[in-house]
Amino acid sequence: MRLTSLLSTLARRGHVILALGGLALLTGCKKLDFWTMNGHQSTIVVSGPVARSQLDVFLVTCWVTFVIFLFVGSVLAYATLKFRARSEDDEHAEPPDQGHGNPLIELSLIGASVLALVIIAVPTLKAITYTYDVAVEDKANTYEVSASGYQWWFKFEYPAEQITGAGPLVTANELVIPAGRPVHITLRGMDVIHSFWVPKLAGKVDMIPNRGNFLWLKADAPGYYWGQCAEYCGDSHAVMRFRVIALGPREFNKWVTDQMAPAREVAPAAPAGQPKAQFAAYRTDWKRNEKGWSDKFEFNPLDAWRSQQEPDAKHEDLALIDKGKHLFQEKTCYTCHNVRGHSVDVVISGKLQNVPFLGSPAYPNLTHVGARSTIAAGLLENNAEQLARWISHPDQVKPGNKMYATGYIPNNIKLTPDDVSALVAYLSSLK
Ligand code: CUA
């Protein structure tokens, strides 16, 4: 008896259980993230005033519709109960008196609808004005950045930080900003339409070719925030990600100073004595994630980012790094990727020539790639293993990416495992 009643309850409630379970599965989040609504890309638990004002509009709308739902639901329940068929006899009873319009009810419903719309419209209009641009009184304190969307990565430029002979400071896929200051971001699409979205801070605004767009955001406190392209833009749209790293004033200034410096040079030859550990020994203190995807870090992601900033000189194999640097020229990597300040001497048509790693502005700048917490546009953790995976099979990590289609294929690039080790050692040394 008990079992059958349990089964019938399950059958009746089954759809609710299924719906909740399905929702939990669909969000793909850890259980805790699901119930606290605090995933990496949560718009419910936010960390800045722009996202907060967007959340407020959402919540006002939710409350208004919730009140309407309660009201309509109660009237419906009342009518269902009051006018339900009571017995066999009722089937032949006369229907109750039918009403044909009640001006009071109709006017009240119109009034209530207008009131509901006004309650939603006022905070919406306020939020539109607020999120549109930094308030006039904050303008002087605003930090200016420019973001460009490419298939499938983000370029960030810092017009306030000009490097003699090299234009503004440029980085890729990790936007470092001062916490607590308004940041005004100019948005551009360089090939197709992309969209800039950092759910916990602000968004989303389209990055459209040939049309300047912008948004502003502010991070309440230092932190590590997940960003994502939010407009379908081709094969690897879903893995076109980025990070925003907000730092306190002193740490931000140090980061800018470090980034302004040219790429780090290491001595070209290993000093005498014990041979240095191979690249695989790199960052043994870095706790790796199962598949190397960068959406989860074993420890605080901001600490993970910080631990990438300083060179790991103890574990560096200087000869291997130097070999990697020469391979960077030999395998034509330097034709696309800028490593500011680096060059190699090579013999070209019988003459010794100096080849600088100038690259092109349309590809990720690698001057300080070793100091980033992620590679492949926020997809993989930046460690030796994942770097090796990325440079040896870029097409498998990111379908359709240009490293494969415009580099490997036309230049007939083939990397042996030793080449990969050397390139990884070189790239990791670029702090
Ligand atoms: Cu870029 Cu979607």
Boltz pocket constraint, residues with backbone or C-beta under 6 A from the ligand:
constraints:
  - pocket:
      binder: B
      contacts: [[A, 149], [A, 150], [A, 152], [A, 193], [A, 194], [A, 195], [A, 229], [A, 230], [A, 231], [A, 232], [A, 233], [A, 234], [A, 237], [A, 238], [A, 240]]
      max_distance: 6.0
